[in-house]
Amino acid sequence: MTRMKSALTKSSADTEPWDLVVIGGGPAGMMAAGRAAEKTRSEGRPSRRILLLEKNPSLGTKLLITGGGRCNVTNNELDDRALLARFKDDGKFLFSAFSQYSVAEALEFFHARGMPTKVEDEKRVFPISDSARSVWQVLLDYMRAGGVTVRTGAAVDGFVRGTDGRIESVKLKGGKDGAAGETIHATHFILATGGTSHPETGSTGDGFRWLRELGHHVAEPSAALVPVTVADAWIKALSGVSLPAAKIALFQNGVKQAVSRGKVLFTHFGLSGPAILNMSAELADLMKYGPVELSLDLMPEHDYSTLNDALQQLFAGAINKKFKNVIGGLIPRAFVPIILERSGIDPDIAVNSVTRDARIGLMKLVKDIRIQPTGFLGADRAIITAGGVALEEVDFRTMRSRLIPNLSFAGDVLDIDRPSGGYSLQLCWTTGWVAGNSI
């Protein structure tokens, strides 16, 4: 990580107020600092003094592990209305910010800086390098080009507010020897400290405490996209298997409550993958009121009619073969032992002897395998967390606080629910750019 530390110079102690201090060196903070510096230069104004503070020894710790290290940069949904619909009720707050900087602008930002991208399932966008470090490097170079000063290992301990209601400075934490921490003065501040997911990367919710002290309403953070644990031993036996295009339905008291489509990953503890993560918040809410069931559809591309046709065609081409040797031509092979066990059909029977009733039962099983969820992995394993500053207290045209005129927000510090699939990072690019652009 030597390159990361030396990529931008650290500042020395300086009593002259900074024009802007950005707190948090994740994707939103880096974008905000870089854009503020870029705008100053593009307008030919005197160089602004911009400082980014990061408590970790290096920048972008969480960014480097996103998407399994591949980094799902954004979602290739270029229609803002369709994109913001995925943010549910929170989307109505975001129109003004996304009208300034959305997916097209984010893609152009990375492409223009030598990072080509590719689009995968469900419009997920990744760098062609399949490396989050490519994204990290673009952001680092962006800040360097603008002359942003970065201080790593600089843990903020809180804000100091003046008598006029504005923030005057931030306090850094003192040394282990009891020495008082440094005070850093600035004209404007951008808070980009993130939520509480993956606390090992530094996302420990510090910003939420400071905001409450300033009088902001902050929703208590909770896991929003989190893997699901299950009681079914057969799922754990499939650890490492994935279904790229499955359908999961959520039932309670026999009533279908929600449906999610996409990749499902089977693990040693239960279920993960986008289709599961995007349903986890609804599942958690329903489990408060009683038992729930998940229904797995192995073949969502077929309805019962077309599935019946496919099954009969498969059987017709293998009349004298055993059922156990044929069924793998229809369903994912990893599921053959499970279907054989649950279908009640003799594995050694010739397919031309499978009765109509048995075939109907087989189709129902393939389209509706029931799973018993028991809970969730801890919030420390969540992809993102819900919670953060109340959206009514933010002016999304500028990302400024409606309570404190020289404070802005960017990224996961906002109480915005979003799905898996590149939406979280796009929120960072958009809010970070708008916050930096509005200084």
KETI-514044 format. One record per residue (C-alpha): x, y, z; residue number from 1. Coordinates in steps of 0.25 Angstrom, whole numbers, plus 5000, padded with zeros to 4 digits. Layout:
<nodes>
{node {X; Y; Z}; NUM}
...
</nodes>
This chain:
<nodes>
{node {5000; 5000; 5000}; 1}
{node {5012; 5009; 4999}; 2}
{node {5007; 5015; 4986}; 3}
{node {4994; 5019; 4993}; 4}
{node {5001; 5027; 5004}; 5}
{node {5010; 5034; 4995}; 6}
{node {5001; 5037; 4984}; 7}
{node {4997; 5050; 4990}; 8}
{node {5005; 5059; 4999}; 9}
{node {5001; 5061; 5013}; 10}
{node {5000; 5075; 5019}; 11}
{node {5008; 5081; 5030}; 12}
{node {5001; 5088; 5042}; 13}
{node {4995; 5100; 5036}; 14}
{node {4988; 5111; 5044}; 15}
{node {4982; 5118; 5031}; 16}
{node {4968; 5113; 5029}; 17}
{node {4965; 5104; 5018}; 18}
{node {4955; 5107; 5007}; 19}
{node {4949; 5093; 5008}; 20}
{node {4951; 5081; 5017}; 21}
{node {4945; 5068; 5013}; 22}
{node {4944; 5057; 5024}; 23}
{node {4945; 5043; 5019}; 24}
{node {4954; 5037; 5008}; 25}
{node {4944; 5028; 5001}; 26}
{node {4938; 5029; 4987}; 27}
{node {4929; 5040; 4991}; 28}
{node {4939; 5048; 4998}; 29}
{node {4950; 5047; 4987}; 30}
{node {4940; 5050; 4977}; 31}
{node {4935; 5063; 4985}; 32}
{node {4949; 5068; 4987}; 33}
{node {4954; 5065; 4973}; 34}
{node {4942; 5072; 4967}; 35}
{node {4943; 5084; 4976}; 36}
{node {4958; 5086; 4972}; 37}
{node {4954; 5083; 4957}; 38}
{node {4944; 5094; 4957}; 39}
{node {4953; 5104; 4963}; 40}
{node {4963; 5102; 4952}; 41}
{node {4953; 5101; 4940}; 42}
{node {4948; 5115; 4944}; 43}
{node {4961; 5121; 4945}; 44}
{node {4959; 5126; 4959}; 45}
{node {4970; 5126; 4970}; 46}
{node {4974; 5112; 4974}; 47}
{node {4966; 5108; 4986}; 48}
{node {4972; 5101; 4998}; 49}
{node {4965; 5087; 4999}; 50}
{node {4968; 5077; 5010}; 51}
{node {4963; 5063; 5010}; 52}
{node {4964; 5056; 5024}; 53}
{node {4964; 5041; 5025}; 54}
{node {4965; 5033; 5038}; 55}
{node {4971; 5020; 5031}; 56}
{node {4986; 5019; 5028}; 57}
{node {4981; 5020; 5013}; 58}
{node {4970; 5024; 5004}; 59}
{node {4958; 5016; 4999}; 60}
{node {4959; 5004; 5008}; 61}
{node {4945; 4999; 5005}; 62}
{node {4945; 5003; 4991}; 63}
{node {4956; 4993; 4988}; 64}
{node {4948; 4981; 4993}; 65}
{node {4935; 4985; 4987}; 66}
{node {4929; 4975; 4977}; 67}
{node {4939; 4964; 4982}; 68}
{node {4950; 4974; 4978}; 69}
{node {4944; 4976; 4964}; 70}
{node {4936; 4988; 4967}; 71}
{node {4922; 4990; 4962}; 72}
{node {4924; 5004; 4957}; 73}
{node {4910; 5008; 4954}; 74}
{node {4898; 5002; 4947}; 75}
{node {4896; 5005; 4932}; 76}
{node {4882; 5010; 4934}; 77}
{node {4882; 5023; 4926}; 78}
{node {4868; 5027; 4929}; 79}
{node {4868; 5035; 4942}; 80}
{node {4854; 5032; 4945}; 81}
{node {4855; 5017; 4943}; 82}
{node {4868; 5018; 4951}; 83}
{node {4863; 5026; 4963}; 84}
{node {4851; 5017; 4964}; 85}
{node {4860; 5006; 4969}; 86}
{node {4863; 5015; 4981}; 87}
{node {4848; 5014; 4985}; 88}
{node {4842; 5026; 4993}; 89}
{node {4856; 5032; 4994}; 90}
{node {4857; 5034; 4979}; 91}
{node {4848; 5047; 4980}; 92}
{node {4859; 5054; 4987}; 93}
{node {4870; 5051; 4977}; 94}
{node {4864; 5056; 4964}; 95}
{node {4871; 5070; 4965}; 96}
{node {4885; 5064; 4969}; 97}
{node {4884; 5053; 4958}; 98}
{node {4879; 5063; 4947}; 99}
{node {4893; 5070; 4949}; 100}
{node {4901; 5057; 4950}; 101}
{node {4896; 5043; 4947}; 102}
{node {4901; 5030; 4940}; 103}
{node {4905; 5036; 4927}; 104}
{node {4913; 5046; 4934}; 105}
{node {4920; 5036; 4943}; 106}
{node {4923; 5027; 4931}; 107}
{node {4929; 5038; 4923}; 108}
{node {4937; 5042; 4935}; 109}
{node {4944; 5029; 4936}; 110}
{node {4945; 5026; 4921}; 111}
{node {4951; 5040; 4919}; 112}
{node {4962; 5037; 4929}; 113}
{node {4966; 5024; 4923}; 114}
{node {4958; 5014; 4930}; 115}
{node {4949; 5006; 4920}; 116}
{node {4937; 4998; 4926}; 117}
{node {4928; 4987; 4922}; 118}
{node {4913; 4983; 4925}; 119}
{node {4909; 4970; 4931}; 120}
{node {4896; 4964; 4936}; 121}
{node {4886; 4973; 4941}; 122}
{node {4893; 4985; 4935}; 123}
{node {4904; 4984; 4945}; 124}
{node {4916; 4992; 4940}; 125}
{node {4931; 4988; 4944}; 126}
{node {4944; 4993; 4939}; 127}
{node {4950; 4984; 4928}; 128}
{node {4962; 4981; 4937}; 129}
{node {4952; 4974; 4947}; 130}
{node {4960; 4982; 4958}; 131}
{node {4955; 4992; 4968}; 132}
{node {4969; 4998; 4968}; 133}
{node {4966; 5004; 4954}; 134}
{node {4955; 5012; 4960}; 135}
{node {4963; 5016; 4972}; 136}
{node {4975; 5020; 4963}; 137}
{node {4965; 5029; 4955}; 138}
{node {4960; 5036; 4967}; 139}
{node {4974; 5038; 4973}; 140}
{node {4979; 5044; 4960}; 141}
{node {4967; 5053; 4959}; 142}
{node {4970; 5059; 4973}; 143}
{node {4985; 5060; 4970}; 144}
{node {4982; 5068; 4957}; 145}
{node {4974; 5078; 4965}; 146}
{node {4984; 5080; 4976}; 147}
{node {4976; 5074; 4987}; 148}
{node {4984; 5072; 5000}; 149}
{node {4981; 5058; 5007}; 150}
{node {4984; 5054; 5021}; 151}
{node {4983; 5040; 5024}; 152}
{node {4983; 5035; 5039}; 153}
{node {4975; 5047; 5042}; 154}
{node {4964; 5043; 5051}; 155}
{node {4953; 5054; 5053}; 156}
{node {4947; 5055; 5067}; 157}
{node {4936; 5065; 5064}; 158}
{node {4932; 5079; 5059}; 159}
{node {4934; 5092; 5066}; 160}
{node {4922; 5101; 5064}; 161}
{node {4922; 5116; 5064}; 162}
{node {4912; 5126; 5070}; 163}
{node {4907; 5129; 5057}; 164}
{node {4902; 5114; 5055}; 165}
{node {4913; 5111; 5045}; 166}
{node {4924; 5101; 5047}; 167}
{node {4937; 5107; 5050}; 168}
{node {4947; 5095; 5050}; 169}
{node {4948; 5080; 5053}; 170}
{node {4956; 5074; 5064}; 171}
{node {4966; 5063; 5062}; 172}
{node {4967; 5052; 5072}; 173}
{node {4979; 5054; 5081}; 174}
{node {4990; 5044; 5083}; 175}
{node {4991; 5032; 5092}; 176}
{node {5000; 5040; 5101}; 177}
{node {4988; 5049; 5105}; 178}
{node {4993; 5061; 5096}; 179}
{node {4981; 5069; 5091}; 180}
{node {4977; 5067; 5076}; 181}
{node {4980; 5077; 5065}; 182}
{node {4969; 5087; 5061}; 183}
{node {4967; 5090; 5046}; 184}
{node {4959; 5102; 5042}; 185}
{node {4952; 5104; 5029}; 186}
{node {4941; 5112; 5021}; 187}
{node {4933; 5100; 5017}; 188}
{node {4932; 5085; 5021}; 189}
{node {4927; 5072; 5013}; 190}
{node {4924; 5060; 5022}; 191}
{node {4926; 5047; 5014}; 192}
{node {4929; 5037; 5026}; 193}
{node {4920; 5026; 5021}; 194}
{node {4910; 5017; 5029}; 195}
{node {4914; 5005; 5038}; 196}
{node {4916; 4994; 5028}; 197}
{node {4929; 4987; 5028}; 198}
{node {4934; 4994; 5041}; 199}
{node {4948; 4988; 5039}; 200}
{node {4950; 4998; 5027}; 201}
{node {4947; 5010; 5036}; 202}
{node {4932; 5011; 5034}; 203}
{node {4928; 5012; 5049}; 204}
{node {4917; 5022; 5048}; 205}
{node {4925; 5034; 5054}; 206}
{node {4918; 5044; 5046}; 207}
{node {4905; 5040; 5051}; 208}
{node {4909; 5044; 5065}; 209}
{node {4914; 5058; 5061}; 210}
{node {4902; 5061; 5053}; 211}
{node {4893; 5058; 5065}; 212}
{node {4902; 5067; 5073}; 213}
{node {4899; 5078; 5062}; 214}
{node {4884; 5076; 5063}; 215}
{node {4882; 5068; 5051}; 216}
{node {4872; 5056; 5051}; 217}
{node {4879; 5043; 5048}; 218}
{node {4872; 5030; 5046}; 219}
{node {4879; 5018; 5054}; 220}
{node {4887; 5010; 5044}; 221}
{node {4883; 4996; 5041}; 222}
{node {4887; 4985; 5031}; 223}
{node {4881; 4988; 5018}; 224}
{node {4887; 4978; 5008}; 225}
{node {4891; 4966; 5016}; 226}
{node {4893; 4951; 5013}; 227}
{node {4882; 4941; 5019}; 228}
{node {4884; 4929; 5028}; 229}
{node {4875; 4917; 5026}; 230}
{node {4871; 4904; 5033}; 231}
{node {4872; 4895; 5020}; 232}
{node {4884; 4886; 5021}; 233}
{node {4883; 4884; 5006}; 234}
{node {4886; 4898; 5003}; 235}
{node {4899; 4898; 5011}; 236}
{node {4903; 4885; 5003}; 237}
{node {4903; 4894; 4990}; 238}
{node {4913; 4904; 4996}; 239}
{node {4920; 4911; 4984}; 240}
{node {4909; 4908; 4974}; 241}
{node {4902; 4920; 4968}; 242}
{node {4889; 4922; 4959}; 243}
{node {4892; 4934; 4950}; 244}
{node {4877; 4936; 4947}; 245}
{node {4868; 4931; 4958}; 246}
{node {4855; 4936; 4964}; 247}
{node {4852; 4937; 4979}; 248}
{node {4838; 4940; 4984}; 249}
{node {4836; 4943; 4999}; 250}
{node {4823; 4937; 5006}; 251}
{node {4817; 4939; 5019}; 252}
{node {4804; 4932; 5024}; 253}
{node {4803; 4927; 5010}; 254}
{node {4803; 4940; 5003}; 255}
{node {4813; 4945; 4994}; 256}
{node {4820; 4958; 4999}; 257}
{node {4831; 4961; 4990}; 258}
{node {4839; 4956; 4977}; 259}
{node {4853; 4957; 4974}; 260}
{node {4861; 4953; 4961}; 261}
{node {4875; 4951; 4958}; 262}
{node {4888; 4944; 4963}; 263}
{node {4886; 4935; 4975}; 264}
{node {4899; 4930; 4982}; 265}
{node {4899; 4917; 4991}; 266}
{node {4908; 4918; 5003}; 267}
{node {4912; 4910; 5015}; 268}
{node {4903; 4919; 5024}; 269}
{node {4891; 4920; 5014}; 270}
{node {4888; 4930; 5003}; 271}
{node {4895; 4942; 4996}; 272}
{node {4896; 4949; 4983}; 273}
{node {4888; 4961; 4977}; 274}
{node {4874; 4954; 4977}; 275}
{node {4875; 4951; 4992}; 276}
{node {4882; 4964; 4996}; 277}
{node {4871; 4972; 4990}; 278}
{node {4861; 4965; 4997}; 279}
{node {4868; 4965; 5011}; 280}
{node {4862; 4977; 5016}; 281}
{node {4847; 4973; 5013}; 282}
{node {4850; 4959; 5019}; 283}
{node {4856; 4965; 5032}; 284}
{node {4843; 4974; 5033}; 285}
{node {4834; 4962; 5031}; 286}
{node {4841; 4953; 5041}; 287}
{node {4838; 4962; 5052}; 288}
{node {4823; 4957; 5051}; 289}
{node {4825; 4942; 5049}; 290}
{node {4831; 4931; 5041}; 291}
{node {4834; 4933; 5026}; 292}
{node {4837; 4924; 5014}; 293}
{node {4846; 4927; 5002}; 294}
{node {4842; 4920; 4989}; 295}
{node {4853; 4917; 4979}; 296}
{node {4849; 4916; 4964}; 297}
{node {4860; 4909; 4957}; 298}
{node {4855; 4912; 4943}; 299}
{node {4848; 4926; 4943}; 300}
{node {4849; 4927; 4928}; 301}
{node {4838; 4917; 4927}; 302}
{node {4824; 4917; 4931}; 303}
{node {4817; 4903; 4933}; 304}
{node {4813; 4902; 4919}; 305}
{node {4826; 4904; 4913}; 306}
{node {4833; 4896; 4924}; 307}
{node {4824; 4884; 4921}; 308}
{node {4827; 4885; 4906}; 309}
{node {4842; 4885; 4909}; 310}
{node {4841; 4873; 4919}; 311}
{node {4833; 4865; 4909}; 312}
{node {4843; 4868; 4898}; 313}
{node {4854; 4864; 4907}; 314}
{node {4848; 4851; 4911}; 315}
{node {4844; 4848; 4896}; 316}
{node {4859; 4849; 4892}; 317}
{node {4863; 4839; 4903}; 318}
{node {4851; 4829; 4904}; 319}
{node {4859; 4817; 4910}; 320}
{node {4869; 4825; 4919}; 321}
{node {4868; 4826; 4934}; 322}
{node {4861; 4838; 4940}; 323}
{node {4873; 4841; 4948}; 324}
{node {4882; 4841; 4936}; 325}
{node {4873; 4850; 4928}; 326}
{node {4868; 4861; 4937}; 327}
{node {4881; 4868; 4937}; 328}
{node {4878; 4873; 4923}; 329}
{node {4867; 4882; 4928}; 330}
{node {4871; 4887; 4942}; 331}
{node {4885; 4892; 4947}; 332}
{node {4893; 4879; 4950}; 333}
{node {4897; 4883; 4964}; 334}
{node {4882; 4882; 4967}; 335}
{node {4880; 4868; 4961}; 336}
{node {4882; 4860; 4975}; 337}
{node {4872; 4870; 4982}; 338}
{node {4861; 4869; 4971}; 339}
{node {4863; 4853; 4971}; 340}
{node {4861; 4853; 4986}; 341}
{node {4849; 4862; 4987}; 342}
{node {4842; 4858; 4974}; 343}
{node {4838; 4845; 4979}; 344}
{node {4841; 4839; 4965}; 345}
{node {4849; 4826; 4965}; 346}
{node {4863; 4831; 4960}; 347}
{node {4865; 4818; 4952}; 348}
{node {4851; 4818; 4945}; 349}
{node {4851; 4820; 4930}; 350}
{node {4846; 4833; 4926}; 351}
{node {4836; 4827; 4917}; 352}
{node {4830; 4822; 4930}; 353}
{node {4829; 4835; 4937}; 354}
{node {4814; 4837; 4939}; 355}
{node {4807; 4850; 4936}; 356}
{node {4804; 4853; 4951}; 357}
{node {4819; 4851; 4954}; 358}
{node {4823; 4860; 4943}; 359}
{node {4813; 4871; 4948}; 360}
{node {4819; 4869; 4962}; 361}
{node {4833; 4870; 4956}; 362}
{node {4830; 4884; 4950}; 363}
{node {4824; 4889; 4962}; 364}
{node {4836; 4886; 4970}; 365}
{node {4845; 4892; 4960}; 366}
{node {4837; 4905; 4960}; 367}
{node {4835; 4905; 4975}; 368}
{node {4846; 4900; 4984}; 369}
{node {4843; 4904; 4998}; 370}
{node {4854; 4910; 5008}; 371}
{node {4853; 4913; 5022}; 372}
{node {4861; 4926; 5026}; 373}
{node {4866; 4927; 5040}; 374}
{node {4873; 4941; 5041}; 375}
{node {4884; 4949; 5035}; 376}
{node {4899; 4950; 5036}; 377}
{node {4903; 4962; 5045}; 378}
{node {4903; 4976; 5041}; 379}
{node {4918; 4975; 5039}; 380}
{node {4915; 4966; 5027}; 381}
{node {4905; 4976; 5021}; 382}
{node {4908; 4981; 5007}; 383}
{node {4902; 4994; 5011}; 384}
{node {4894; 4999; 5023}; 385}
{node {4882; 5008; 5024}; 386}
{node {4881; 5020; 5033}; 387}
{node {4887; 5034; 5033}; 388}
{node {4884; 5048; 5032}; 389}
{node {4869; 5051; 5030}; 390}
{node {4867; 5054; 5015}; 391}
{node {4857; 5066; 5018}; 392}
{node {4869; 5073; 5025}; 393}
{node {4878; 5073; 5012}; 394}
{node {4877; 5082; 5000}; 395}
{node {4879; 5072; 4988}; 396}
{node {4882; 5083; 4978}; 397}
{node {4895; 5086; 4986}; 398}
{node {4896; 5075; 4996}; 399}
{node {4897; 5085; 5007}; 400}
{node {4891; 5084; 5020}; 401}
{node {4878; 5092; 5022}; 402}
{node {4882; 5094; 5037}; 403}
{node {4896; 5098; 5036}; 404}
{node {4900; 5107; 5023}; 405}
{node {4914; 5102; 5022}; 406}
{node {4913; 5087; 5023}; 407}
{node {4910; 5078; 5012}; 408}
{node {4908; 5063; 5011}; 409}
{node {4912; 5052; 5001}; 410}
{node {4910; 5037; 5000}; 411}
{node {4906; 5027; 5010}; 412}
{node {4904; 5037; 5022}; 413}
{node {4891; 5040; 5015}; 414}
{node {4878; 5032; 5019}; 415}
{node {4876; 5026; 5006}; 416}
{node {4871; 5011; 5003}; 417}
{node {4877; 5006; 4990}; 418}
{node {4878; 4992; 4984}; 419}
{node {4890; 4984; 4980}; 420}
{node {4895; 4986; 4966}; 421}
{node {4904; 4998; 4965}; 422}
{node {4894; 5008; 4971}; 423}
{node {4902; 5011; 4984}; 424}
{node {4914; 5015; 4977}; 425}
{node {4906; 5023; 4967}; 426}
{node {4900; 5030; 4979}; 427}
{node {4914; 5033; 4983}; 428}
{node {4918; 5039; 4970}; 429}
{node {4906; 5047; 4968}; 430}
{node {4905; 5053; 4982}; 431}
{node {4920; 5055; 4983}; 432}
{node {4921; 5062; 4970}; 433}
{node {4909; 5071; 4973}; 434}
{node {4915; 5074; 4987}; 435}
{node {4928; 5078; 4982}; 436}
{node {4922; 5086; 4970}; 437}
{node {4914; 5094; 4979}; 438}
{node {4925; 5100; 4988}; 439}
</nodes>
